[in-house]
Amino acid sequence: MEKKVIVLVEDDELDVMSVRRSLNKLDIPYELYTAFNGIEALDILRGNGGMSSLPDLVLLDLNMPRMNGLEFLTIIRTDERLKDIPVFVMTTSGEQADRRAIDRLGVSGYLIKPMGYGAGYNREDSMEHFVRFHLRSILSGGGGTGEATI
């Protein structure tokens, strides 16, 4: 099975570690590229980070320095080459206004932080739940739609 490519756009090192820990539980080989803001992520997607093809998906934090997630998403959705990449947003916000703004830019789903192993570990919108019940299916082509709105 070929490696699936994931781009993680996240400025919090603890959240990066949490995502890696969850991804390591997959029985699917993957390659993870990490960017700490939207500018770095655009560089990676445009081939300046060693990635030879487009990723299978992007995991995107909204609140980051230099270029936030909303700005990043706006740019890739207007780029013919990048516009169809599935993007899952990771956010601390449960505000409906935030979700409506992001929905207009065509996200595939949401994960509400914290994503770690605390009290929210088994929530439907946790990273662990996302990996166990959605990401495995998405990356393995297991008949899912490629969307997991949680």
C-alpha positions as CSV (number, residue, x, y, z in Angstrom):
1,M,0.0,0.0,0.0
2,E,1.4,3.4,-0.9
3,K,1.9,6.0,1.8
4,K,-0.9,8.5,2.2
5,V,0.3,12.1,2.5
6,I,-1.1,14.4,5.2
7,V,-0.3,18.1,5.7
8,L,-0.8,19.3,9.3
9,V,-1.0,23.0,9.7
10,E,-0.7,23.7,13.4
11,D,1.3,26.1,15.5
12,D,0.9,24.3,18.9
13,E,3.6,21.6,19.4
14,L,1.4,19.7,21.9
15,D,-1.4,19.5,19.3
16,V,1.2,18.3,16.7
17,M,2.2,15.6,19.1
18,S,-1.4,14.6,19.7
19,V,-2.1,14.3,16.0
20,R,1.1,12.2,15.5
21,R,0.2,9.9,18.3
22,S,-3.3,9.4,16.9
23,L,-2.0,8.8,13.3
24,N,0.5,6.3,14.6
25,K,-2.4,4.1,15.6
26,L,-3.5,3.7,12.0
27,D,-2.6,0.6,10.1
28,I,-2.0,2.7,7.1
29,P,1.4,4.0,6.0
30,Y,1.5,7.8,6.0
31,E,3.8,10.7,5.5
32,L,3.2,13.8,7.6
33,Y,4.3,17.3,6.6
34,T,4.0,19.9,9.3
35,A,3.6,23.6,8.8
36,F,3.3,26.1,11.7
37,N,1.2,28.6,9.8
38,G,-0.6,29.1,6.5
39,I,2.5,30.6,4.7
40,E,4.6,27.5,5.5
41,A,1.7,25.3,4.4
42,L,1.4,27.1,1.0
43,D,5.1,26.6,0.5
44,I,4.7,22.8,1.1
45,L,1.6,22.5,-1.1
46,R,3.4,24.4,-3.9
47,G,6.3,21.9,-3.8
48,N,8.8,23.8,-1.8
49,G,8.8,21.4,1.1
50,G,9.9,18.2,-0.6
51,M,6.4,16.9,-1.4
52,S,6.2,15.7,-5.0
53,S,2.4,15.5,-5.3
54,L,-0.7,16.9,-3.6
55,P,-1.6,15.6,-0.2
56,D,-4.5,13.2,0.4
57,L,-5.8,15.7,3.0
58,V,-4.9,18.7,5.1
59,L,-5.5,19.0,8.9
60,L,-5.9,22.8,9.5
61,D,-5.8,24.8,12.7
62,L,-7.6,28.1,12.5
63,N,-5.8,30.3,15.0
64,M,-2.1,30.7,13.9
65,P,0.3,33.6,13.5
66,R,1.4,35.1,10.2
67,M,-1.5,33.5,8.1
68,N,-4.4,32.0,9.9
69,G,-6.4,29.0,8.8
70,L,-9.3,31.0,7.3
71,E,-6.8,33.1,5.2
72,F,-5.0,29.9,4.1
73,L,-8.3,28.1,3.2
74,T,-9.4,31.2,1.2
75,I,-6.2,31.0,-0.9
76,I,-6.2,27.3,-1.6
77,R,-9.9,27.3,-2.6
78,T,-9.1,29.9,-5.3
79,D,-6.1,28.0,-6.6
80,E,-7.0,25.6,-9.5
81,R,-4.3,23.1,-8.5
82,L,-5.1,23.1,-4.8
83,K,-8.8,23.7,-4.5
84,D,-10.0,20.1,-4.3
85,I,-7.8,19.0,-1.4
86,P,-9.9,17.7,1.4
87,V,-9.4,19.9,4.5
88,F,-10.4,19.1,8.0
89,V,-10.5,22.1,10.4
90,M,-9.2,21.8,14.0
91,T,-10.5,24.6,16.2
92,T,-11.2,25.6,19.8
93,S,-14.3,27.4,18.6
94,G,-17.7,25.9,18.6
95,E,-19.3,29.1,17.4
96,Q,-21.8,28.6,14.6
97,A,-20.6,31.8,12.9
98,D,-17.1,30.4,12.6
99,R,-18.5,27.2,11.1
100,R,-20.6,29.0,8.6
101,A,-17.6,31.0,7.4
102,I,-15.5,27.9,7.1
103,D,-18.4,25.9,5.4
104,R,-18.5,28.5,2.6
105,L,-14.9,27.5,1.8
106,G,-15.7,23.8,1.5
107,V,-14.3,22.0,4.5
108,S,-14.7,18.3,4.8
109,G,-15.1,18.3,8.6
110,Y,-14.3,19.7,12.0
111,L,-12.4,18.6,15.1
112,I,-12.9,20.5,18.3
113,K,-9.8,21.0,20.4
114,P,-8.5,19.9,22.8
115,M,-7.7,16.8,20.8
116,G,-5.6,15.0,23.3
117,Y,-6.2,12.2,25.8
118,G,-8.0,14.1,28.6
119,A,-11.7,14.2,29.4
120,G,-12.7,14.7,25.8
121,Y,-10.8,11.6,24.5
122,N,-13.9,9.8,23.4
123,R,-16.0,12.7,22.2
124,E,-17.2,12.4,18.6
125,D,-15.3,15.5,17.6
126,S,-12.0,14.4,19.2
127,M,-8.9,13.6,17.1
128,E,-8.9,10.0,18.5
129,H,-12.5,9.5,17.3
130,F,-11.8,11.1,14.0
131,V,-8.8,8.8,13.4
132,R,-10.6,5.6,14.5
133,F,-13.8,6.2,12.7
134,H,-13.2,8.5,9.8
135,L,-9.6,9.0,8.8
136,R,-8.8,5.2,8.4
137,S,-11.8,4.9,6.0
138,I,-10.9,8.1,4.1
139,L,-7.2,7.2,3.6
140,S,-7.8,3.5,2.8
141,G,-10.6,4.3,0.3
142,G,-13.0,2.3,2.4
143,G,-16.1,3.5,0.6
144,G,-16.5,6.6,2.7
145,T,-17.5,9.9,1.1
146,G,-14.2,11.5,2.2
147,E,-16.3,13.8,4.5
148,A,-16.6,13.5,8.2
149,T,-18.6,16.4,9.6
150,I,-18.4,15.9,13.3
